[in-house]
């Protein structure tokens, strides 16, 4: 019932004449307690993995965000006034690269998601990882048009990097950067009532530094991503 019909513990308990707490314990035992652990298309349990060394795989993605109009959006002005000011504010595109093993992240706020922009971003991301002692071997992206372009393919090939793309409608395959995007929204983009897009952008570099060097990561036993980086000089500045 959990896999095929995506029922919760309470509904399954009624069917089986059990108490919900018992059903929940069984689902937890088999790794089915959360629907996020199941593939939407197949119902199969998603197997979590982690690469053995930094650079073995880097996840790349783009997050589209609505810009904050000058004077603030609905968090500052209220929902009704905020909606009126929102039209015409435009969008920003947060390009992000996350190392699978360490979760070390390089990210930039850019104006579009064109192939030229994505390729230029990757050049800077690769240089960042190299400065940390990380040699990138593979890159995983979704099937966005910029990542299917010849320009992207040639840029990775010239650096000796293998490019892999996720299967269609399987965003969880690129889950580590998807998870970073959720953290980015919760802890930076929407964490406080910014009064302009520029104010939000100005807060981004410090937030990203904190994420990489100071913020404990649950998958890393409470340590920050920089704790798994070969070149650790100055990481806690």
C-alpha positions in Angstrom: 0.0 0.0 0.0 2.9 2.4 0.7 4.6 1.7 -2.6 1.7 1.2 -5.0 -0.8 3.6 -3.5 1.4 5.9 -1.4 -0.8 5.5 1.7 0.3 6.9 5.0 0.6 4.9 8.3 -2.9 5.8 9.5 -4.7 4.6 6.4 -2.7 1.4 6.2 -3.4 0.8 9.9 -7.2 0.9 9.3 -6.8 -1.6 6.4 -4.7 -4.0 8.4 -6.5 -3.4 11.8 -3.3 -2.3 13.4 -2.3 0.9 15.3 -0.6 3.6 13.2 2.5 3.6 15.4 3.1 -0.1 14.6 2.7 0.5 10.9 5.1 3.5 11.1 7.8 1.3 12.9 7.5 -1.3 10.1 7.8 1.3 7.4 10.8 2.8 9.1 12.4 -0.6 9.4 12.2 -1.1 5.6 13.1 2.4 4.7 9.7 3.4 3.6 8.7 5.9 6.3 9.1 8.9 4.0 7.6 9.3 0.5 10.7 11.1 -0.5 12.5 7.8 -0.2 10.4 6.4 -3.0 10.8 7.0 -6.7 7.6 8.6 -8.0 7.6 6.8 -11.3 8.4 3.2 -10.1 7.6 3.2 -6.4 11.0 1.7 -5.7 13.2 2.6 -2.7 15.7 5.3 -3.7 19.2 4.0 -2.7 21.4 6.8 -1.4 25.0 6.8 -2.4 28.2 8.8 -1.9 31.3 8.8 -4.1 34.5 7.7 -2.5 36.7 10.7 -3.2 36.3 14.5 -3.9 36.0 15.2 -7.7 34.7 11.7 -8.6 31.3 13.3 -9.4 30.1 16.9 -9.3 26.4 17.7 -9.5 25.4 20.8 -11.5 22.1 22.5 -11.7 20.3 25.9 -12.1 17.7 27.3 -9.8 15.4 30.0 -11.1 14.3 32.7 -8.6 12.0 35.6 -8.9 13.8 38.9 -8.2 12.8 41.1 -5.3 11.5 44.5 -6.4 13.0 47.6 -4.9 11.3 48.4 -1.6 10.7 44.7 -0.9 8.3 42.0 -1.9 5.3 40.5 0.0 7.3 39.7 3.1 7.9 43.4 3.6 4.8 45.0 2.1 2.2 42.2 2.6 1.0 39.8 0.0 -1.4 42.1 -1.8 1.0 45.0 -2.3 3.9 42.7 -2.9 2.1 41.0 -5.8 1.6 44.4 -7.5 5.3 45.3 -7.3 6.4 41.8 -8.3 5.4 42.1 -12.0 8.4 43.2 -14.1 11.0 42.4 -11.5 12.4 39.6 -13.6 14.4 36.5 -12.6 17.8 35.4 -11.4 19.4 32.1 -12.1 21.5 30.5 -9.4 24.1 28.2 -11.1 25.5 25.6 -8.6 28.1 22.8 -8.6 28.2 20.4 -5.7 30.9 17.9 -5.1 29.3 14.5 -4.3 31.8 13.3 -1.7 32.4 16.5 0.3 29.3 18.5 -0.6 31.7 21.5 -1.2 29.7 23.9 -3.3 30.5 26.6 -5.8 27.5 28.8 -6.8 26.9 32.1 -8.6 23.8 34.3 -9.3 23.6 34.9 -13.0 21.2 36.6 -15.4 20.2 33.6 -17.6 20.6 29.9 -18.3 22.0 30.1 -21.8 24.7 27.7 -22.9 27.4 30.4 -23.0 26.5 31.4 -19.4 26.5 27.8 -18.2 29.9 27.0 -19.8 31.5 30.2 -18.4 30.1 29.3 -15.0 31.5 25.8 -15.2 35.0 27.2 -16.1 35.0 29.2 -12.9 33.6 26.3 -10.8 36.3 23.9 -12.1 38.9 26.5 -11.2 37.4 26.8 -7.7 37.5 23.0 -7.1 41.1 22.9 -8.5 42.1 25.6 -5.9 40.8 23.2 -3.2 42.8 20.3 -4.5 39.9 18.6 -6.2 40.3 17.3 -9.8 36.9 16.8 -11.3 36.3 13.5 -13.2 32.6 13.5 -13.9 29.8 16.0 -14.0 26.1 15.1 -13.7 23.4 17.5 -14.9 19.7 17.3 -15.9 18.5 17.5 -19.5 18.4 21.3 -19.7 19.1 22.7 -23.2 22.4 24.4 -22.0 23.7 21.0 -20.8 22.7 19.3 -24.1 24.6 21.9 -26.2 27.7 21.2 -28.2 29.4 24.1 -26.4 28.9 22.4 -23.0 30.0 19.0 -24.4 33.1 20.4 -25.9 34.1 22.3 -22.8 33.9 19.2 -20.6 35.6 17.0 -23.2 38.5 19.5 -23.5 39.1 19.2 -19.8 38.9 15.4 -19.9 35.7 15.4 -17.9 32.9 12.8 -18.5 29.4 14.3 -18.7 26.4 12.3 -17.5 22.8 13.4 -17.7 19.9 12.3 -15.4 17.1 10.1 -16.8 14.1 12.2 -17.8 11.7 12.9 -14.9 14.2 11.6 -12.3 15.4 14.7 -10.5 16.3 12.7 -7.5 19.3 11.3 -9.5 20.8 14.7 -9.1 19.6 14.8 -5.5 22.6 16.4 -3.8 22.3 19.6 -5.7 18.5 19.5 -5.5 18.9 19.3 -1.7 21.3 22.2 -1.8 18.7 24.2 -3.7 16.2 23.6 -0.9 18.7 24.7 1.7 19.5 27.8 -0.3 15.8 28.7 -0.4 15.3 28.1 3.3 18.5 29.6 4.7 19.3 32.4 2.2 16.7 33.3 -0.4 13.6 33.5 1.8 15.1 33.6 5.3 14.4 37.3 5.9 12.5 40.2 4.4 15.0 41.7 2.0 14.2 45.1 0.7 15.8 44.7 -2.7 17.2 42.1 -5.0 20.7 43.6 -4.5 20.4 43.3 -0.7 19.6 39.6 -1.1 22.5 39.1 -3.6 24.9 40.9 -1.2 24.1 38.4 1.5 24.8 35.4 -0.8 28.7 35.2 -0.6 28.8 35.2 3.2 26.0 32.6 3.3 27.8 30.3 0.9 31.0 30.7 2.8 29.2 29.7 6.0 27.6 26.7 4.2 31.0 25.4 3.0 33.2 26.2 6.1 31.1 26.4 9.2 27.6 25.0 8.8 27.4 21.4 10.0 26.0 18.9 7.4 23.9 16.0 8.6 25.4 13.7 6.0 28.9 14.5 7.2 28.3 13.7 10.8 27.8 17.4 11.7 31.0 18.6 10.0 31.1 21.3 7.2 31.9 20.3 3.6 35.4 21.9 3.9 36.3 19.2 6.4 36.5 16.7 3.5 38.5 18.9 1.2 42.2 18.0 0.4 43.4 21.6 0.5 42.1 22.9 3.8 44.3 26.0 4.2 42.4 28.9 5.5 39.1 27.1 5.5 37.9 28.6 8.8 38.7 32.3 8.0 
